[in-house]
Amino acid sequence: MPTAPQTTDELYEELQANQRRPYGRTRTVTAEELVDAAERFEETLPLVRALLELQEAYTYGSEPRKSPVAFARLLTLFDEQPDVFDENLRHLVFWRFKWVAAALRALPEIPRTSLRQWLTEMRERYEKAGLGLQPYYGQAYRLAAHVGEDTDLAFELWAARTRTPLSDCEACEISERALYHLASGDDERALRTWEPVLAGKESCQEEPARSIAHALLPLLRAGHTDRARELHLAGYRGCRRNPSMSGEVGRHLEFCALTGNEARGLELLAENRNLFDEVDSPLELLDFLNGVEVLLRRVEQLGHGELPAAGFPGRTWTVTGLRAEVHGRADDLAARFDARNGTTAHTDRRGARLGRAPLLEALELTLRTRRLDEVAVAPGVPVAAPAARAVAAFPESLPELVARARALDEQGHPDARACWTELRTRVTAPDYTHPDDPAVGPLARLRADLLADEASRRGERDDFTEAAALYEEAAGLYDDAGTPAHAALARAHAVLASAEIPPQTSARAASETPSGLPADGAADTGDTDGTDGIPAEVAALTAAHAAMVRLHAETSGLAPYQEVRLLRLRATALGLRLQASRSDGHVAAVLHEVGLLHDFATRHDIPGQIAGALVLRASTFAISGDLPAAAAETDALVDRLEAHGPAWHLPRALGLRARLRLGAQDAEAAHADLGEALRLAADWPADAVDTARLHGDLAEACMHLGRPDEALRHLTRSAELNLRRGDRFDAYCAYSNAATLSLDLGRAEDCIALLDSLLAEPDVAAGEPDDRLVAQLRLTRARALRAGEDLKAATTEFLALAAESAGWDDDPGSHAMIAAETAVLLAEADEFDRAREAADQALAAHARDPRHEALSNCLRELARLQARQQGSDGLAGALAFLADAGRVAEGAHSAGYEAHGRPLDSALAYEYGRVHAYADAYEDALAALEKALALIGEPGPDNGRAGEWAECVRFAAAMEGVYLERAAPALARLDAAVSRLTALGHTEETEPLTSLAARLRDEE
């Protein structure tokens, strides 16, 4: 605290503020400071309230050693000054006897006799106060279950008794009864008992998160895998990083280990690394460490003991090292509890957990599936995908391997890349000796080959700066090796890569930001070169083409496969220029170069480059808008490849045809092409046929066909493949779209789990990816939290995003939308002053970059919420929001903006009616609804306004007939509307009207 409270009112305000903080060190330290401050007042009541807050902070902050001390001070005050304690405070004192019992059980240094003495103290005080003993027997049962003795008798003595006001909540007692049946080996009865909690019918601060953690394995054993998966996602969020629920976190780790999700388990362990340091409860720590060890043992059994793992602070850990440390500490804790209790219960339970075999080989828990070999990979480093097909074994002889790599490379064969990878491994080995073999050539030649291969990979990941540098370095080595033709080809590649470097580093990221946030400057990426106003990218590609033509003319001794590649690069440069400029004047030049390429490749019978020329020609027609010609070209291309090959070009050709068919609105045919492309792609490395793009395009086709679940699978597959090849930006974009789609499908927990995983990535945490892309991920997560009814977490995230987006001077429209959503969330939490502030921010940003419909919807919703929750007291504030909405609607009208949903003016009039109705101003409500009806106009058979008109009629009739008690005009209004709608064929819209009319007639 900056300054200690000087009055009791200030103290109470600080206590209330602290109670809104999450449990943890900050809240606990503040509570300790408030107790110190309360002791300076003469009154006892402030100290009582401060001690209550302090004990709560200790209890839920996992500090059981301190909780009994705080309660002892409280109990002394209760005994010495009972008049200070009103009925509510007295109830809290007796309630917290249970907290102390739990705290003492959690400490192995507390003798068993002391545990029994405390329960005796609790019983005597309850009896003396005339209170029912069911809570006492509940604590006696929990002690028996903890010790592992006389559990059945203790359970019966508790469970058979009638609940009292001091009994644990229904959810907690249900959980204890279920755990008893689970310990007895009756999974089915345990799950039946748990059902009200697992279904969300009973809940409290710790439930259902605590019950879910314990129910996961019984659900799997009972075959309820889908429900176990859903509850894992929802339940984990309820306990993660929470020291007082570290045991439950351990059970989620165990669940991952036993369902083939070891990689996710390590990810969750890293997210909860704070628990190794913050859990001060030995019992909670033991439960947590047991789950950790189950996970680590499983990872080690699978041969990945060398992987890094998050563990105790002060050093780095591998899985093997951490498992050994955890094993020793957990064994010691279990032995200490058993020594205190005089049983072997904790050692036996620990052994049972560690001895469990996996329950499922693989259960897909999240939209982002990961393998253990991906866990330790640094961002941007490609990961080998599972082999799609067997590749011929590499020759042991290095000259043979070099010859194979070069031969395959000349053909453009996808297997060349695997050969280069193998060669890179051998050449970089410490004991490598270069062979004196003319067929291999000097070391400089081989190093240049490897650099060219690496440059190609960088270019595929759009890392053009690095690609250009590598190609230039390769060219120098080719010169040193006396191979000028190879040097020329490498320089041509370097020229093209240099031309593809974006004029501004963020230009590509801005233009490819996923939907949901407007692109950062995407509407203006036309940087000019400062000469003739030509866009810099177009000028660079024009210069690159000219340079390659000169290089081609100046280079002699080119082999046909080298010359055809130079022609391909020249055509590609002009194709990229057309793509950047979209100028009809650039089409002929591309087609001319493509013709040269096609003729040369045909003359020298180079099938791969013939196919490449046909792809470039079809793409050129597509870019220029000649879709029939593009379709004809791709049909011919596919026919040729099916007849003559090369086979590895066919998946890309089918993908191109599918994209054209999508553009022609033939989603069914596109889906068929893409499905066939993926089938064929399985025969080739994913990079060679761009399988990631095929999956992304197939997701789009599925959406057009109304198959969102299938689309979701392809989006996540596309993202996974992009990640494996090191293209993290495209991967994050695909995952972002997958998260949005899963949210649209009502799968909020899937969405949150996916985004939590992405946002925990090291490069994201370090701020390396595009900031707007990360903001989009966070915004989608905040919306998912809201959909999942975690309003507190959603509001926190929205507030953070609103604060950050306020600084987006280049994109005030996005800030307007984020601030508007934030305002609505604050209003839902009854924080209307803060909601007003957020709405004002949204309006200010809207003035710079209008978002008419979004702002109007937000302001009307804010007005509705304030009027509904505050009635007439909130009318002035609600009307102020509606006045703002009116100005937004006027601005939209002046700008010629047409809303995609309801027209803004009629929607506003309707909201004026609803707001006045909430404030009991029924005449004003009716007048507003009459205006809304006039603005909507009479419905027609096909104008789509019948539903809105019918709702206004219903609402107006309710005002007249129910609240103003003018049944006759209300019935006349309803009967006329029903007749009108029936005549127009809108029978469904008449149902609410006839229902209201029947009610009014019954009341007459």
N, C-alpha and C positions, 0 to 999 in steps of 0.2 A: 504493500500500500504506500502511495506517495506520502500521505499524512494520516495520522491516527484520527478517527472520528472524535469530535469534541462534544457531541451531544448524543443522547440515546437515540434520537431520531436518525442521526447520521449513522450510528452503529447499525440500526435495523436496516437502513438502506444498503449498507455495505454487506450485511448478512444476506439480504435478498439477492444482491448482485452476485455474491459468491455462490449461492445455490444454483444460479444459472450456468455456472462454469462446469465443464466436464470434470469427473473425478480424476485426480492425479496430483502431482506435487504442487502445482500452482494453487489449486483449490485448498490443499491441506495446509500449506504454509500460510496462506491468507487467513484460514480459519484459526490457526495458532496465534497469529497477530491480533485477530479480533477478540480472542479470549483475553490476551494481555490488555487490550484496550478496555474490555468490559470490566476488568478488575479495578479499574480506576474510578468507576462510578459507585456511588453509595448504594444505589438500588441493587437488589439481588437478581431481579428478573433478566436484565441484559446479560448477566453472566450465565444464567441458566440457558438462555437461548443460544449464546455463543458456544457453550459446552455441547449442546445438542448438535449443532452444526459441526463442531470439531469431531465428535465421535462418529458422525455419519461420514465425514471425509476420511477418517482412519479406516472405517469398516469397508467402504467401497473403493478405497485406495489401496487395499490389500496391505494394511499395516496392523495386523491383529495384536501385536505387542502393546500398542499404544491405546487401542480402543478401550480395554478394561480400565486403564488409568484415568481416562477422561470420564468414564462412567462412574468410577469410584468418587470423584469430586462431585459429580451430579447427584449421586445417591446421598452423599453427606449433606448437601444443601436440602435435599428432599426430606431427610430425617430432621434436620435442624430447623427448617423454615417451611413446613408443609403448606402454609397459607399462600405462599408465593405461587404454588403450582395450581393452576386451574384444572378443569376436568381434562382438557386436551393435553396439557403438559403431564398430568398424572398418568394418562394413558400412554404417552410416549416413554415415560420412565419404566413402566411395567413391561412395555413392548421390548425395550432394549435389554432386558435380562437375557433374552434369546440371543441377541447379538454378542453379548459377552460369552455366553455358553459356546457359541460357534468359534469365537476368537480363541478361547482357551483350548478347544479341541485341536485347533490348527497349530498349536505350539508343542512340539514333543518334549520340551523341557518342563512343562507343567505336569506334575504327577497325576496319576489317575485318581488318587484320593482327592486331590484338589478339584478335579472335574466334578466328582460326586458331591463334594461339599458345596460347590456353587449351585448345583441343581437342588440340593437341600435348602440352601438359602432362598432360591427362587420359589420353591414350594411353600416354605413357611411364610414368605411375604405375600404370596398370592392368597394363601388361606387366611392370613390375618386381615387382608383387605377385602375378603369375601368374594374373591374372583374364582372363576372356574379353572380347573386344573388341566384341561386338555392341552394348553400350550406347554405346561411342564412335562406331560407325558410325551409330547412331541419331541422335546429336547432329550428326554430319557431314551426314546427310540433312536434318535440320531447318534447318541453316544454309543448305544449298543451296536448299531450298524457300523460305526467307525471302528469300534474295538473288534467286532466280529464274534460277539458272544451274546447268547440269549436274545437274538434278534427277533425270533418269531413271537415270543411272549411280549417283548417291548412293543412290537408292532400292533399286536392285538389290544394291548392296554391303551394305546394311543388312538388307533383307527376306529375303535368301537365307541369312542366318546363323542359327545355332541360338541360342535364347534362353539367358540365363544368370541366376543369382540376382540380378544387378544390372540386368537388363533392366526397362524400364517394365512396368507391369502389363498383363495381357492386354487390358483395356478400352482403355487408352491407346494401345497399339500397334495395335489394331483401328481406332481412330479415325484414327491417322496414315495407315494404309494406305488407308482410305476417302477421306480428304482428298486423297491423291495421285491416286486414280482420279477424284475429283470435279474436281480441277484439270485433269485430262487430258480432261475433257468426257464421261466415261462415268458418267452418273448411275446407270444400272442396276447396274453393277458396284460402284459406291460403296455403294448401298443394300444389295446382297447382303452386302458386306463388313461393313457396320455392323450387320446384323441381330442378332447376339448381344448387342450393347450396347443397341440400341433395344428389344429384347425383355426386357431386364433380366437376361439370363443372365450377363453380365459387367459389373462395376461397380467403382467406386472412389470416392475423395473427390470427384473432378470429373466422373466419368462415372456415368450417361449424359447429364447436363445439357449437357456440352460438345458431345457428338456430336449430340444432339437439335437444338441451335441451328443447326448446319451442315446437318443433314439436312432441315430444314423445306421449303426451296425445291425440292430434288430430289424430295421426296415429292409436292409439288404438280405439278411438271412430269411426274411419272410417273402422275398421276391418283389418287394415294392421299390424297384430301382429308380423309376422316374420320380417318385415322391422323395426318395432319399436325396436324389440330385437337387431337386427344387429346394428342399429344406436346408441342404448344405449351403447353397448360395445365399438364402435369406438368413439363416442362422449364423453363419460366419460373420456377416456384417454386424450382427448384434453383439459380438464379443471380441472382435479383433482389437488388438493393441490395448485391451482393458485388463489391467493387472488383477482386478478382482474376479475376472473370468478367464484367467490364464489356463485353468484346467480344461475349460471348454474349448479353447483354442487348440490345446493338445489333442483333443478328441477329433477335431476337424483335420489336423495333420495326420492322425492315425487313419481316418477315413480315406484320405488321399492315398496313403501308402497301401491300403488294402484294396484299392479299386483301379490300380494301374495308372494313378495320377501322381507319381512320385515327383515329376517336374513341377507340377502345381504346388505340391507340398513344400518343396524347397522355396518356391516363390512366396508362399504364405509365411514360411518360417522367417524369411528375410523381412517381410512386412511387420513381423512381431518381434523383431530383435530386441526391442525395448524391454520385453518381459524378462529376459535373462537378468536384467539389472534392477527392474522396478518391483518385482514381486517379493514382498517381504513376508508372505505367509508360507511357511514350510509345507503345509498341506497342499495349497494351491500349486506351489512350485513342483512338488512331487508329481502331482497329476499332470502338469504341463510337461515335465521332463520325460515322463513315461510315454506320452504321445510323441514327443520329439524323437525318442530313441526308437520307437516303432518305425518311424519314417526313415531315420538314418540307417537302421539295420537293413531295411528293404533296399535302399539306394545302394548300400555297400554290397548286398547280395547280388545285385544286378551288374556289378563290376564297375561302379562309378564312385568308388571311395575317394578318388582324387579330386572330385568336384569341390569348389568352394561352398561353404555353408555359413550362414549367419549364426553367431553364437555368443558366448560370454564376452563382455567388452575387454579390451586391452590387448587383443591379438587377433590375427586372422586364423581361420579354421578351415580345414578340409572336412569332408563328411566323416572320414575315418577318425581323424583326430578329435572332432567334436563328439562323435559317438562314444569314444572311450572316456572322454571327460564327463559326459552326461551319465554314462553307465555308472561310473564311480560315485558321482554325487547322488544319483537317484537311489542306488543301493544303500548308501549311507543314510539317507532320509528315511527310507522304508524300514531299515533296521532300527533307527532311533524311535520311530513311532511304535514298532512292535515291542521294543524294550519297555517303552512307557506303558503300553497297553497290556503286556503280558501275553500276547498272542502272536501269530505269524500272518495275520490277515493282510497287511499291506505288502509284505514280500510275496505272498501267494497271489494277490491280485495283480501285482506288477508282473510276475512270471506269466500269468495267464495272458496278459495283454501282449507281452513280448513274444509269446509262443504262437500267436494267431497267424494262420496262413492267409494269403490274399483271398478275398471273397469273390472278386471278379478279376479277370485278366485285364479288361479295359472297360471303363465306364466314362463316356464323354461328359465331363462335368461342366465345361464352359465352351463358349464359341471359339476360344483360342486354345487349340490343343498344342502341347509342346512335348518334345522328347527330352530325355535327360542329356543327350549329347548337344542340345541347344542351350543348356542352362548357363554354361560358362563362356559362351561366345560373346565377344565384344561387339557393340553396335557397329553395323556396317560391314562386318566380316561375313562373307558368304558361308553357308552351312551346306554340306552335301545332303541332297535329298535322298530318300531311300531309292535304291536302284530300281528303275522301271524294267530293265532288261539286262541280261548278262552281256558284259563287254568282253571281247576277246582278251585273254591274259596278255600282259605286257611281256615282250621279249626280255630275257635277262641281259642280252647283249645290248649295250648302249647304242652302237651304230645301227642295229636293226630297229631299235625304238625310235631313233632320230629319223631314220628313213621312213618308217610308218607314219610318224607325226607329220612330216613334210608332205608325204603323198596324200594323206587325208586332208591336210590343210589346203593343198592345191585344188582338191575337189570341193572344198567347202563342207566336208563331211563333219557332222556333229561329234563324232568320236575323236576328232583331232584334239579337242579341248582336254579330254581325259589323258591323252598321251602327253600333252604339254604339261599338265599338272604332275604327272609321274616324273617327267624329265626335270621339272623344277625341283622336285624333292631330291632327286639324285644329284643334280648339279650343285645344289646348295649344301649338300652334306659335307661335314668337315674333312672327310677322307677322300673327297672326289678328286680323281685324276683324269684330265681330258685325254681322250685317245688320239693317237697320231694316225688319223684315218682320213684320206682325201674325201671320202663320201660324207663324213661328218663336217669336215672343214675346221677352221680355227675356232677357238673358244669364243672369240668375239662374235662370230656368226651365230653360234648357238645361243649366246646371251641375248643377241638382238632378236632372235626368234621368240625367246621367252618374254622379252619386253613387249614385243608386238602383240603377243597373246594377252598379256596383262593389260595393255592399252585398250585392246578390243573389249575386254570385260568391263573396264572402267567406262568406256563409251556407252555400253549397254545400260549402265546404271546412271547415265546422264552426268557423269563426273568428267565433263569435257576438258576442263583445265588440266587435270592429271593425265587424261588420255593423250592430250596434245603433247605434254612434256615427255611422256613415255615413248610416244612415236618418234619424237625428235631425237631422243637418246638412242632409240633403236636404229634410226637412220645413220647416226654417227658411227655406231658399231658396224653396221653393214658396210659403210665406207672403209672402215679400218680392215674389214675382212675381205675387201676387194670384190664386193657384190653390188655394183652401182644400181642395177635394176631393182633389187630389193630396197636399196636406200631410197630410190625415187618413189616407190610405192608407199614406203613408210612416211615419207615427207608429204605425200598427197593426203594420206590419212590425217597427218598432223594439221595440215591446212584446213581440212573440213572440220576436224574437232575444234580447232580454234574459232572457226566461224560460228560454231554452235554454242559457244560460251555466251550465256545471257548478258546483254548490256548491263543489267543490274542483277546482282546476285539473287534478289528476291523475286524477280519477275516471274520465273516459272512457278515458284511456290505460291505467289499471289494468284496466278491464273488458274491453279489447280486446287485451290482450297475446296474441300468438300462442301456440299450443300448444307445450308443452315446458317452460315455466316457469309455475308457478301464477300467476294474476293477483294483482297487488299490491293486496290489499284488495278484490278483486272481490266477495267474499262479503258485504261490508258497505259498500254505497254509500248506504245509506238515511239520509243526514243529515236532521235534522228542523229545522223552522223555529222551534222553541222555544216554540210556542203549544199546539197540541193533539196533538203527537207526529206530525203529518202530515209525510211526507218532504218536504224542501225543494223538490225538483223538482216534485212534485205540487202543492204549495201555490203555487209560482210560476206554473205553467201555469193553475191555477184563477183566480188573480188576473189573469193576462194575458187570459183569456177574458172575464172580467167587464169589464175595461178596454176591450176591443175592442167589446163590446156597447154600453157607454156611448158610446164614440167614434162608433159607427155611428148611434146614436140622436141624437146631438148634431150630426151633420154633414148638411147639406142640400146639394142640388145635385149629388149623386153621379150620374155616368153609369152606365148598366147594367154596363159592363165593370168599373167601379170598385166598384160595390156587390157584384157577384158575387165580386170578389177579397176584399172584406172578409168576406163569408160564408165563403169558402174558408179564410181565415186563422182565423176563429172555429172552424170544424170541425177544422182542423188542430191548433189548440191543445188541443182536447178529445181528439183522437186521440192526440196525444203524451202527454197526461195518462194515458189508458188504457194506453198502452204502458209508462209508468213505473210505474203502480200495479198493473196486472193485476187490477184490482178489477171484479167483475161489476156493482157498483153504478154504475160510470161508463159502461157500455155504452149505456144508453138515451139519455143526454145526447148522446153522439156521433152516434148514429143520428138523433136529432131534428135536430141541426144539419146533418147531411148531407142530410136530407130537405129542409130549407129551401134549401140550396145547389142541390140537384137541381131543385127546383120552379122556383126563380128562373131558373136557367140554361136550363131547358126553355122557360119562358114567353118568355124573351128570345132564344131560339135561339142560345146561345153554346156551340158544340160542345165546345170545349176544357174548359170547366168542367163540362159534363155528364159527360165522361169522368173528370174529376178527382173528381166526386162518387161515381161508380161505383167508382173505385179506393179511395177512403176507406171506402166501405161494405164492400167486399170485405176490406180490411185489418182493419176493425173485427171482422168475423166471424172472421177468422183469429186475431186476438189473443185474442178471447174464447173460442176453442177450438171454434167451430162451423165445422169444416172443410167439411162438405157445403154449407153456405150460402155460404161463401167461394168454393168451387169453382164453384157455380152462378152467382154474381155475376161471377166472372172470365170464365166462358164467355160470359155475356151481353155483358160489356164487349168482349171480343175480337170477337164477332160484330158488335156495333154499329160498332166502329172499322173493321172490314174493309168494312162497308157504307157508312158515312157519314163516317168520319174523325173528327178530323184524323189524318192518317197518322203524324205524328211521335209520337203517343201509343201507337201499336201496339207498338213494341219493348218499352216499359216494361210494357204490359199482358201481353204474352207472358212477360216475365220474372217478373211477379207470379204468373201461373198456373203457371209452371215451378217456382217455389219451393213453391207449395202441392202440386204433384205430387211434388216431392222429399220433402215432409213426409209424403205418403201412400205413400212407398216406390215410386213409379212413375217410376224414374229414366229409363227409355227415353222415356216421353212428355215428361218434363222436358227431356231432351236435345234432342228434336225441336223443342220450343217455343223453347228457347234458341238453337238453330241458326238457326231462322227469324227470331228477334229480331235476331240479329247480321247476318243477310243484309239485313234491312230497315233496321237501324241504319246501314248503310254509306251510306244516302242522307241522313243528317243529321249535324250536328256531334256529336262524341262526348259532350260535356257535356250536350247536350240530351236524350239518350236513355240516359245513364249506361252507356255501353258498357263501362266498367271493371267495373261490377258484373255485367253480363251475362257477361263472360269469367270472373269469379270464380265465379259460380253454375254456369257450364258446367263449370268445373274440378271442382266438387263432384259434378256429375252424372256426369262421366267416371270419377271415383273409385268411385262406386257401381256403375258398369258394368264396373269392372275395366280401365279404359283409362288407366293412370297417365301414359304418355308424352304422350297428348293433354291430360290434365289439366295437366301441367307447362307445355305451350305456352300454355294459357289463363291460368294463374297469372301467368306472366311478362308476358303481354300486358296483363292487368289491372293489374299493378304499373306497367308502362310508361305506361299511360294515366293512372293516378293521379298519377304523377310529372309528366306533361306539364301537368296542370291544377293543379299545385301542392299536391296532397294527399299530403305526404310520409309521414305516419304510415301511412295506408292502403297506400301503395306499399310501405313497408318491411315491413308485415305480410304483404302478398302475396308479396314477395320472400323473406321468412323462411320462409313455407310452401313456396315453390318450392324453396328450398335444402334444407329437410328432406325433401321428396319426392325430390329428385334424389339425396340421400344414401341414402334407402330403396331407390332403384332401382340402387344400386351405382355411381353417377356421382359419386364423391368429388371428382374434379378439377373438374367443373362446379360443384359446390357450393362448393368453396374459391374458385374464380375469381369467382363471383357475390358471395360474402360479402366477399372482399378489395375488390371494387369498391365495395360499399356502405359498408364500414367506412372507406374512404378519402374518403367524401363530406365536404365542408367542415363541414356542420352536425353530422355524427356526430363528427368529430374535435374539434369545439368543444363537444361535450357537450350539444347542444340537444335532440335527441329524448329520449323517455322512456328512463330509464336501464335499465329492465327489458327493454325492447324491444332495446336495444343489447346487453345481456347475453345475450339469447336468440340474437341473431345470432352473437355470439362463441362461445357454447356450441355451437351447431350447427357452426361452423367448427372448433372444437377436436375435435368428434366426427369431422368429415370428415378432419381431419389424421390422426387415429388410424386411420381406415379406410384412408387412403392410405399408411399405414405410416410417416408422418413423426412418430415417437413423441416425438422431442425437442421439436419445435415444439408438438405436442399437449400434452405435459406442462407446458411453459412456460405455455401459455394456460390450462390447467386450474388450475394453481397460482395464477395471477393472479385467475381468476374465484372460486376458493375463498376467497382473501383478501378480495376485495371483497364477496362474498355473506355473509361472516361478519358484516358490519355491517347486514344486512337484518333488523332486529329484528321487522319486521312479517311476515316470510316465512322463518322458519327452515327450513321444509320444503325449499325450493329449495336452501338452503345445504347441507342434509343430502345431497341427491342429487348436487350438484356435488362436495362433499368426498368422497363415496363413489367417484365415477368417478375423481377425482384419486388416491385411494388405490390403486385397481387399476392405474392407469398407472404409478405409482411402483413398485408391486410387480413389474410386468412389466419394469421396469428394474433389478430386484434391490435397490431401495432400501427395504428392509422397515422400517427404523426410521422413515423419513419416511412410509411408507405407514401405519404404526401411528398416527402423529400425526394424519394426515388422517382415518383411520377414527374416531379418538376425537372429532375435531371433528364428524364426521357423526353419531355416536351422541349427542353432546350436543345437537345441533340436532334430532335425531329425538325426543329426550325431550320437546321443546317442541311439535313438530309432526310426528307420526309418519309415517314412510314405510316401513311394515313390509316390504313385498316388496322394494323397491329396496335397503334396508339388508341384508336377509337375503341377497339375491343377491350383493351386494358382499362381505360378510364371508365367505361360503362360497368365493367366487372368490379372495379374499386367502389363505385357508387353503390352498386347492389350489395356488396359485402358490408359496407359501412351502415347502410340503412337497415339491412337485415339484422345485423348484430347489435346496433345501438338504437334502433327505432327512431322515435322523434328526436332524441338527443343527437343523433348522427345525421339528421336531415340536412343541416347547413353544409356539413363537409361533403355529403353525398352529392348535393346540388352543385357544389363547386367543381367536383370531378366531372359532372355532366356538362357544366358550362365549358370546361376545357374540351370535352368531347365534341361539343357543338362547334367550337372554333376549329377543331381538327377537321370536322365534316365540311365546314365552309371552305377551308383551305383546299380540301380534296376537290370540291365542286369547282373552285376557281382554277385549279390545275387540270381539270378535265379527267380526274381520276375516277375509275369505276371499280367498285369493290368486287372482289371475287366471291364473297359470301353475301350476306344480307346487305341491302343498301344502307349507308351510314345514317341517313336522316330518319328513316322509318325505325331502324333499330334504336336510335337515340330516343325517339318519341315513346317507344314501347318501354324503354328503361326508365324514363321519367314517370310513367305510369306505375311501374313496379316499385320504384323508390318511394313515391308518395303513398303507395299501399302499405309498405312496411312501416311508414311513419303514421299510419292511421288517418291520412289525409285523402279520404276516398273520393271526394268530389274532384280534387285536383288530379287524382289518378285516372278517373274516368275521362276527364277532359284531355289528358295526355294520350290516352288510348284511342279516343275519337280522332285525334290528330294523326296518330300512327295509322289508323285505318284509312284515312284520307290519303296519306302518303303512299300506302301500299296499293291502293286502288282495288277495284273489283277483280276477283280472280277470273281467269279464263280457262279454257280446257287444257291449254298447253303452256301457260306462262310460268309455271314453276313457283308461283307465289301463293298457292292455295293453302299450304301448311302454315305459313307465316300469318296469312289473313285469318285463318280459322283460329289460331292461337290468340290473336288480338281480340277477336269476337268473344271467345271464351272468357278471357280475362275481363273484358269490359262488362260482360253479362254477370260475372261473379261480383264485380264491384256494385253493379246496380241491384242485383237480386239478393245477394247474400249480405253484403256489408251496408248498403244503403237501404236495404229492405224495400226495393221497388221491383217486385217480382214481375208485374205485368209487362213493363217495357223490356225487361231482361228476357222474358220468354218470347216476346215478339221478335226480339233481336235474334235469339237462338233459332227459332222456327224458320225465320226467313233465311238465315245462313245455311241451315241444314238443307232447305229446299234448293237454294242456289248451288251448293256443292254437289248435291245428289244429281241435279240436272246436268252438271258438268262432268259427272263421272268420278268425282273425288269422294268416294264413299268412305274410305279409311279416315279421312280428315273429319268426318261428321261424328265419329264415335265419342270424343270428349264432349262435344256439344250436346248430343242427345243424353249423355250421362248427367250433365249439369242440369239440363232441362227437367229430367225425371226427378232429380233431387229437389228442384225448386217447386215442382208440382206437389211432391210429397209433403213439403213444408207448408203449403198454402192452407 
